[in-house]
Amino acid sequence: MTLFSKFKQTLAGLYLQPDITDKFIFFDQLEGFLSCGINFIDAIEQLSEYQENKIFRKKLKTIAVNMRGGMSLHEAFAGAKVFSDEIIAMLDLGNNSGDMVKICNGISTRLFTKAEIQGKVNNALFPVAITFILGISGFFAYVKYGLPIFLKIFAGNGMKVPVLLSMTQTLVLPVINYWYISLFVIFVLYQLLHKWVSSNRVTVDRWRMKIPLYKKIYMWQCQETFASNLSLMLSNGMVVIKALSLIAHTVDNHVMKAAIKKTAEDISNLGLDLDQAIARNNSENVFDGILIQQIKSGVKTGQVDRTMKSAAKTYKTSIDRRIDRIGTYITLIAAVPVLMLVLLLMYYTYYPSFELIRNATNQATHF
């Protein structure tokens, strides 16, 4: 695959693949169709016609065709490559238990919660993105159109050009003039960074657990994902070892992922209870102490699914409040460096002009 082909594929992956909202709407509608007594395959086929995302529409049609041709539910959904292992496992569970309506309700509820959290994060980051884009655009406009005028004034009056201004023009102007090369370089750097992150996920995730302002939201989101998925799977009859194995693929932290896998192994090999196994594999504090206590209470009462549902609700509320609180802080953090750069450039741009006026005034006074 050429680099250009990879560039096109990356754009397609970013803007054409179905997002979490597409999947939530689909499972919500699927639950409604199944509740009315419509056959599972017929429901998928009919719903595919109403999907706005063209790729998702095509994938759903393919799933229906493959299942009519005798392919198993698991193979058909896995082959589409748009659904997570967690969702496919839950559909398998619904298919085997005969209660697909309940399963689709659980999946749609989980996806809605996830989409809601993701939406709040995106809304909090939107002002940051706007601030950054406006700041960089203003900076580039200044370098392209404003700075050359002032440099001509300096040269015409025999004034020394400040080092910062000359360096800014030398370094930034080629980036603007050859923007297509700049975009290509950014894409290559992005691919290299993505490759490095992918091969060092444990290290990167440990850093993410320590970033100020972000770490609490990030870890709460991991806890919420773990608790809600565990509640969903256990409440639908899945055994805890199988549930943990699937949940390990859904959390967005590889340190936590390893701890969950080891927890499942300890339950299977050592015969430990869920709370004991989690406490045994929490050396890096990926699980909250309160979460472990809730699991312990659930194990004692035989209602882990209910305690995890309550825990997930608590984490979601905490995430919502935290996002609302730090949104302004993040915007300021993004705006201050851009503002300082602009003020610094303005100072070095206009200061020589003020010096020129002051010198001319002094000379006029002497006459």
N, C-alpha and C positions, 0 to 999 in steps of 0.2 A: 504494500500500500504506500503510495507516494505521500509526501507531506501535505500537498494540496488536498488530496483525497481525505486525509485524516482531519484537515481543517474543516472541510465540508461535513464530515461525519460528526465532528464535535458540535458544529452549529445545529445540525439536525437533532442531535441528542439533547441539546439545551432547549430548543424551541418547538420540537415536533412531538417528542415523547409525551404520553399521557401523564398528567401530574396527579397528585394525591386527591385533588378536588374531583377530577374526572372519575377516579376509582370510587370515591365516596358516593357520588351521584349514582353510579352504575349499581353498586350493591344496595343502595337505598331503594332504587327502582326495582331491582331484582327481587328484593324482599316483598315488595308490593305485588309483583306479578305472581310470585310463588304462592302468596297468601290467597290469591284469587283462583288458585288451582291450575295455573298454567304450567305445563311441563318445563323442566329445567332447561333443556336444550332449546325448546321453542322460545322460552323467555329470553335467553341470551341472543338468539337470532333476531327476535323482534326489537330488543333494546339496542342492538348494534346499529340499527337504522337511524337512531336518534342521537348518536354520539357526535359531538361537534369536532372532536379530535379525529382526523382522518386515519392516523395510524391505529388508534384505539379501535375505531370502527372496523377496520380491516382485520385486526387481531381477534376481535370478538367473533366476527363472521367465520374466521378460520377455525376457532375453537369449536363453534357449533358444527361446522362441516366435519371436522375430525372426530367429534364425539358421535355424530350420526354414522360415521364410517366404522365405528367400533373401537375407537381409541378411548382409553380410560380417562376419567376426569383429571387425574393427576398428570398424566402425560400431555393432555391437551392444554391445560393451563400452564404447565411448566414450559412447554414448547413455545408458548406465546412470548415468554421472556419479558412480561410487563408486570407480573404479580410476584410478590415476595414469597419466600419459603413458608413464612408464617401463614399467609392467606391461603396458600395451596393446601397446607396441612389442615387448616380449619375447614376448608371445603371437603377434604377427604373425610374428616370427622363427621361432617354433616351428611355426607353421602352414605357413610356406613351406618349412622344412627337413624337416618330417615327424617331428621329434623333440620332440613336445610334452611327453613324460614328463620329459625332461632339463630343459626350460624350466620346467615347474611345480616341479620339485625346486629349481632355482636361485631361483625367486621365493619359494617357501616358506622356504628357508634364509635369504634376505635379510630377509624379513618377520619371521622368528623372532629374528634378531639385533637388528633394529630394535625389536621389541617388548620384548626383554630389556633393552636399554639404557633404553628409555622406562620400563619397570617399575622399574628401579633408581633412576632419577631421581625417579619418583613416590614410591617408598619413602623416599628421603632427604628429600623435601619433606613427607611426611605428618606427622612430629612437629612440623615448623614450622607447618603448618596447624592442628594440634590446639592447639599453644601459643597461636597467635594467636586462634583462636576462643574458647578458654577465657578468655584475658586480656580480650578485648573483651566477652564475655558477663558476666564478673565486674565489669568497669568499668560496663557499662550497668545491672546489678543494683544496684550501689552508688549510682549517680546516681538511679535510680528509687525505691529503697526506703530505703537507708541515709542518704544525704545529707539528705533533708528532715527526718529526725528530729534530726540534729545542728544543722541550721539553726534549728529551733524551740527547741532548748536555748540556742543563742547568743542568739536574740531574747529569750527569757524571762529571761535573766540580764543583759540589756543589753550583751552583748558584741558587738564589731565582727566581722562576718563577713569572713574572709580573701577577698581579691580572686579568688584562684584558684578557690575553692569557688563563689562567686557566678557567676563567668564559666562554670564548668563546668556549673552548673545551667541557666543561661540559654541556653547554646549546645547542650548535649547533650539536655536533657529534651524539647524539641520533636522532635528526631530520633527519640526513643524513642516518644513519644506518637503521632506521626503516621508510624509506621513504613512504611505503605503508600506515602506520598508519598516518603519517604526511599528506598525501594527503586526507585521509578520514576525519581527523580533519579539514583540510582546507575546505573541502566540507560541513561539518556540520556547521562550522562557517559562510560560505557563505550563507547557507540556513537560518540561524538565522538572519544574517544581512539583507538578502532579505525580510524576513518576517517582520522585524522591519521597514525597509524602506517602505514596502507596506502599513503598518498600520499607518505610519507617513509621508505620501507623502507631505502634505501641509508644514510641518516643514522643510523637506528635500529640497523641492523646494524653500523655502525662503532662505535657506543657499546657494543653487546653484545660486541664484540671487545676491549673495554678494561675491563670490569667485573671487579674483583678476585674471586678464588675461582671465579667462573663462566666467565671467558674461556677458560681452558685446556680445560675440559670441552666448552664450546661449539665451539671450534675443532677439537678432536680429533674431535668428533662429525661436523663438516663434512668433515674429512679421511677419516673412516671411511666416510661415505656415498659420497664421491667414489670412493675406492679399491675398495670392495666392488661398487658398481654398474659401474665400469669393468671390473673383473675378470669379473663375471657376463656382461656384454655381449660383451666380446672373446672370452671362452672359448666363446661360443655362435655365433661367426662374424660378429658385427656389425663393420662397418668403424669405425675410430676416430673419424672426423668425425661420423658418425651417432650413435655412442655419446655423444660429448661434447655434442652438441646435445640429446640426451634427458636426460643427467645434469644439465645446466644447470637443468632444471625440477625436479630432485629435491633439490638442496642448499638448506639453510635459511638461506642468507646471500646477499643480493643483490650484495654486493661480489664474492664468489667466483663467483656466477652470471655476472656480467659478464665476469670473467676467463676462465671456461671457454668462453663464447661467442666471445670474442676469440681464444682459443687455437685453437678449431675453424676460425675464419676464417683465421688465419695458416697453419695446416697446409694448408688448401685453396688459398689465394691465393699464399703464399710458398714452399710446398713444404718447410716446416720439419718436423723430426722432433718427436714429441710432447714430449720433454723440453726441446727448444729453445724450442718455442712456449710452454710453461708458464712457463719461466724468464723469457721475454720479457714475459709478462703478470703477473708477480708483484710489481709495484711496491708493493702494499699488504700483502705478506707473508701472503696468504691460503693459500698452500701452504707446508707445512713443507719446510725444506731437505733433511731426510732422505727425504721423500716424492719430491722431485724427483730425488734420487740413485738411489732405487729404480726410478723410471721410466726413468732413464738406463740403468741396468743392464739393465732389461727390454728397452729398445729395442735395445741392443747384442746381446743374446742371442736376441731375437725372442720373449721370454716375458713381455711386459708383464702379461698376465692373471695369471700365477703370482706375480710380484712384488707386484702390487696385492692379491691374495688374502692374501699374507703381511703386507702393510702394514695391511690392514683388521683382521686378527687382532690385530696389535700395538696398534693404536689402541683396539680394543674392550677389551683387557686393561688399558690405561692408563686408560680411562674408568672401568672397574669399580673399580680401585684408588683413583682420585681421588674418586669418589663416596663410597665407604666411609670415606675419610679426612675429608672435609669435611662429612659429614652432621651431626656433632656441632657443628661450628663454626657452621653455618647455624642450627641450633636455638638456640644461645646468642645469636646475633645477633638473632633474632626475639624471644627471651624477655627479654633485658636491657631494651629500651625499655619493654615492657609492665610489667615489674617496677618500673622506675624511676618510671613514672607512678603505679602503685598506691602505692608508698612515699611519693611526694610528696603524694598526696591524703590518705593516712593521717596524715602529719605535720601538714598544715594542718587536718585534722579534729580530731585529738586534742590538739594543742598548746594551743589555747585552753582546753580542759578542764583540762589540767594547770596552766595559769596560774590558772584559777579556784580550783582546789584549793589551790594555793600561797598565793594571796591570802587565802583563807578561813583557812588555817593560821596565817598571819602575824597576821591580826586576832585570832584566838583566843589567840595567844601574848601579844599586848598586853593583853588582858583578864586 
